[in-house]
Amino acid sequence: MRPVGSKYLLEEPLGRGATGTVWRARQRETAGAEAAVPGQPGETVAIKVLKEELAGDPDIVMRFLRERSVLLRLTHPNIVRVRDLVVEGDLLALVMDLVDGPDLHRYLRENGPLTPVAAALMTAQIADALAASHADGVVHRDLKPANVLLMQHEGQMHPMLTDFGIARLADSPGLTRTHEFVGTPAYVAPESAEGRPQTSAVDIYGAGILLYELVTGRPPFSGGSALEVLHQHLSAEPRRPSTVPEPLWTVIERCLRKNPDERPSAENLARGLRVVAEGVGVHANAAQIAAAEGVGALLAPDPDPTAVPGVPGAADPTQVLPTNAPQGAYDPNAATSVLPHTGGPAGAADPTAVLPNTGAADPTAVMPPVPPGQYGQQGQQPEQPHPWQTQLRAARDRNDQTQVQYLDPDEDPLRRRPQRQVARPQQQPRQAPQARPQQPQPRGRQPQQAPGYGYPQQQPQQYAPPQQPQQPQQPQRYAPPARPEPQRPAREPRAPRQRNANPMKIPGLGCLKGCLFTIVILVVASWLIWELTPLHTWVGQGKGYWDQMTDWIGKVGDWVEKVGGSSGSGN
Ligand SMILES: Nc1ncnc2c1ncn2[C@@H]1O[C@H](COP(=O)(O)OP(=O)(O)OP(=O)(O)O)[C@@H](O)[C@H]1O
């Protein structure tokens, strides 16, 4: 057990994410007055220990401290409470209430999609949490099922939103020059993907994706690569699956509008979803059905959305633009969340590290930044995937851990700048990033009513066509970023490969084949000679070839028998 500060002892890891590891921990002594919840000695808590990359950066530590009061006061029945923030040496940790239950991603994986009623009611509670946080000026920015924990309480389960402020902490504005990407592609709003100003509407977009996934078992946009998924967020229109009732689709479609100004406020979203839940249930009366059908009128946008600080265009006095971007210029990287490079060699021991350095096997590995110019044209193979593509491939399309990756602006396809022919510095060797393997999706499961969630056990009324089996998403393989090849002498062109006649390598097979072929040739040749020449008349018997052959074979047989018999009697 490792101490965290003087007040807590880490017991066992509960899970790992891109920004840190969550531990089950025990309180050693009552926390000081600065903690929101003093706690009792012996009490069990959850502690998220942020990665060294975060903890080692003074900008992030400052932000952590500055936001301490915001995170600590963010209380809501559907938000995992942050009890304390520990800053000690190079250690940053959030002490939270321990939630005894699975996260929503795991629940979906194990139980399949929810019914429209259950999905609407669960998302309504998440929207309640968002409304409270937006009112407090906090935008989540990484809303996804993995960040919703299901708390068991009196036989029921309640969704609890966690990881508030983590993306915000990582989004240190002074560091945007390092051009890294933070996000989970399947849930990223178009404006975030494009680097436009972000507001609380990004959380509404995330809620729309989550709602779609709750009711269908998969997010609306998927693709062969994370880049493809991001492009779909920017340009593809989601289609209504036949299992989604029309009123629920109205809500999803409004949340997924490309224009953030057209998305509903969190408060209106919660209200609209409860109306839909009533109207699509089996016990709905005519008035409730009519109200659900008119839900569009309830989904008014937020007239004053909460701006995400530190993003160009956001109404935030602390905003700092990247030093290499002119004010007002379009820079898709400027809005991305960033983490600093630790600067140390890979695997360098850090005495303050709390997380064990698991090296390549660590699925939470943060992609280390790459020196600018690494992805130059020199040495880059034409068939290699685009650097952006390879980087984002590591951020899987569904419920992946938040990825923090380097993005060179020169290589960003969205910038559409002409390629510059400049000499690039030599690339430093980098630690291979890891990505955790994709979990297979359940196939053909019937929607769950989420028993034990406190939802009415209703079945959808007129909006329940048979459930189509969901296609599992193709697991993506992580392709490491393209590396420039070292200069090598030009190779001699290879001689064309000879096909091997004996691919299975059976000894003597070639010889056997040759012998058989020769015997066949000899038999055919002798037959032709016998039949087509007067040989058989010269021999004086006038027999056909096969008769003569049978005679001779018989004679040889008799002779062998005789020889055998005489040698036997001799004995
Ligand atoms: N307060 C908590 N109580 C109990 N378990 C928790 C708590 N917070 C997180 N966990 C567990 O720890 C796991 C990791 O959480 P974390 O937020 O670091 O990762 P993530 O959300 O899956 O990934 P990422 O941070 O990369 O998006 C969660 O899946 C959950 O199982």
The ligand as a Tripos MOL2 file, in Angstrom:
@<TRIPOS>MOLECULE
LIG
   31    33     1     0     0
SMALL
NO_CHARGES

@<TRIPOS>ATOM
      1 N1        -15.0620    6.9840   -8.3440 N.pl3     1 LIG1
      2 C1        -14.8380    5.7560   -8.7790 C.ar      1 LIG1
      3 N2        -15.2320    4.6860   -8.0670 N.ar      1 LIG1
      4 C2        -15.0000    3.4350   -8.4960 C.ar      1 LIG1
      5 N3        -14.3800    3.1500   -9.6340 N.ar      1 LIG1
      6 C3        -13.9640    4.1700  -10.3940 C.ar      1 LIG1
      7 C4        -14.1710    5.5090  -10.0180 C.ar      1 LIG1
      8 N4        -13.6830    6.3170  -10.9750 N.ar      1 LIG1
      9 C5        -13.1940    5.5040  -11.9200 C.ar      1 LIG1
     10 N5        -13.3580    4.2120  -11.5720 N.ar      1 LIG1
     11 C6        -12.9240    3.0350  -12.3210 C.3       1 LIG1
     12 O1        -11.6760    3.2970  -12.8910 O.3       1 LIG1
     13 C7        -11.7330    3.0630  -14.2960 C.3       1 LIG1
     14 C8        -10.7880    4.0290  -14.9840 C.3       1 LIG1
     15 O2        -11.2960    5.3090  -14.8770 O.3       1 LIG1
     16 P1        -10.7350    6.4940  -15.7510 P.3       1 LIG1
     17 O3        -11.6670    7.6160  -15.6110 O.co2     1 LIG1
     18 O4         -9.3180    6.7690  -15.3970 O.co2     1 LIG1
     19 O5        -10.6350    5.8200  -17.1660 O.3       1 LIG1
     20 P2        -11.5890    5.8800  -18.4370 P.3       1 LIG1
     21 O6        -12.6570    6.8910  -18.2390 O.co2     1 LIG1
     22 O7        -11.9930    4.4790  -18.7530 O.co2     1 LIG1
     23 O8        -10.5740    6.3120  -19.5370 O.3       1 LIG1
     24 P3        -10.1360    7.7970  -19.9380 P.3       1 LIG1
     25 O9         -9.8150    8.5530  -18.6990 O.co2     1 LIG1
     26 O10        -8.9600    7.5290  -20.7740 O.co2     1 LIG1
     27 O11       -11.2870    8.3600  -20.6670 O.co2     1 LIG1
     28 C9        -13.1980    3.2300  -14.6690 C.3       1 LIG1
     29 O12       -13.5670    2.4690  -15.7550 O.3       1 LIG1
     30 C10       -13.8920    2.7220  -13.4190 C.3       1 LIG1
     31 O13       -14.0630    1.3270  -13.5470 O.3       1 LIG1
@<TRIPOS>BOND
     1     1     2 1
     2     2     3 ar
     3     2     7 ar
     4     3     4 ar
     5     4     5 ar
     6     5     6 ar
     7     6     7 ar
     8     6    10 ar
     9     7     8 ar
    10     8     9 ar
    11     9    10 ar
    12    10    11 1
    13    11    12 1
    14    11    30 1
    15    12    13 1
    16    13    14 1
    17    13    28 1
    18    14    15 1
    19    15    16 1
    20    16    17 2
    21    16    18 1
    22    16    19 1
    23    19    20 1
    24    20    21 2
    25    20    22 1
    26    20    23 1
    27    23    24 1
    28    24    25 2
    29    24    26 1
    30    24    27 1
    31    28    29 1
    32    28    30 1
    33    30    31 1
@<TRIPOS>SUBSTRUCTURE
     1 LIG1         1 GROUP 0 **** ****
